[in-house]
């Protein structure tokens, strides 16, 4: 009787979805930064009031929040892949992933608080 081969469970196999998410988030972040550079060349804020005025527009707040969501998602994919490749003990990898997720969620809430606080 032939036994079936034992498959290694790695938790990976994200492949195309990760690749596509990295590219889409990178493009969205690049577009935001290009737009921000244009805005800063046209009307560069000189003081706190100028910066507050720039980010008082809902469109700018939403675009900035989308930028940071893309940044944190991009960071999560990269960190998850690094941890999956280089941290082999499952317990340590899980703790590191939980720490990264917790930090990124904290930063996202903090970003939203700064933008709408």
N, C-alpha and C positions, 0 to 999 in steps of 0.2 A: 504494500500500500504506500502510495506516494503522499507525503505530507505537503500541504501547501506552504509556500515560502512565508516566513514571518515578516510582516511589513513593519518598518520603523515608523513610529508616530512622532513627527517632528512639530506639528502644528503650523507648518508653513503652507506652501501652495497658494500664496496670494498672487504672485506673479504679475499677470497682466493688469489686475485691478490696482496693485500698488504702483506699478510703472505709470499707468494712466493717471492715477491720483496725484503722483509726484509732479507729473508734467502739467496737469490742469492747475494745481495750486501754484506752481512756479509761474505759469503764464498770468494767472490772476494777480499774483503779487507784483509781477513786473509791470502790468498795466496800471495798477494802483500807484506804484512808485513813479512811473512815467507821468501820470496825471498829477501827482503831488508835486513833482519837480516843475511841471508847467505852471501850476497854481503858484508855487513859491517864486518863480521868475516873474510872473505877472504882478502879484501883490504879496511881496514877502512881509510877513508880520515882523514888527520891530520890537514888540514888547509883549507882556502877558496878555493884555487886552486884545491885541491883534491876533494872537494864537487862539484865544478864547472865542473871538468872533469867527475865525476860520472854521473852528470845530463846532460852532453853534448851529450850523446848517445840518438838517437831518440827513441830507444826501451824503455829506462828508462823514458824518458819524456812522452811517450804515456802511459806506465804502470802507471806512477804517476798521469797523468790526468784522466785515467780510475778510479784509486783509489779515487780521489777526487770527480769525478762524482758520484761514488757509495756512498761515504760518504754523499754528499749533498742530494742525492735521499733518502738514508736511513734516514737522519735527517728530510727531508720533510715529509715522511710518518709518522714518529713518532710524529712530531709536529702537523701535520694535525689531527691525531687521538686524541692527547691530547686536542687540541682546540675543536674538535667536541664533545668530551666527557664532558669537564669541562667549556667551555665558552658558555653559553646558549643564551645571547643576540646576535642576528644575525649580527647586525652592528659591534659590538666589535669583534666578531669572524672573520668577513670578513676583518676588518682592521688588525687584528693580522696575519691572513693568508697572506695578501698582504705584510705586513712587513717581515714575514719570507721568502716568495718567493723572495722579493727584496734583502734581505740580502744574501740569498743563491746564487742568480744569480750574485750579486756583487762579492762574494767570488770565484765563478767559473771563472769569467772574470779575477779577480786578480790572481788566480792560473795559468791560461793560460799565463797571462802576465809575471809572474815570471818564468815560465818554458821556454817560447820562447822569452822573452824580452832581 
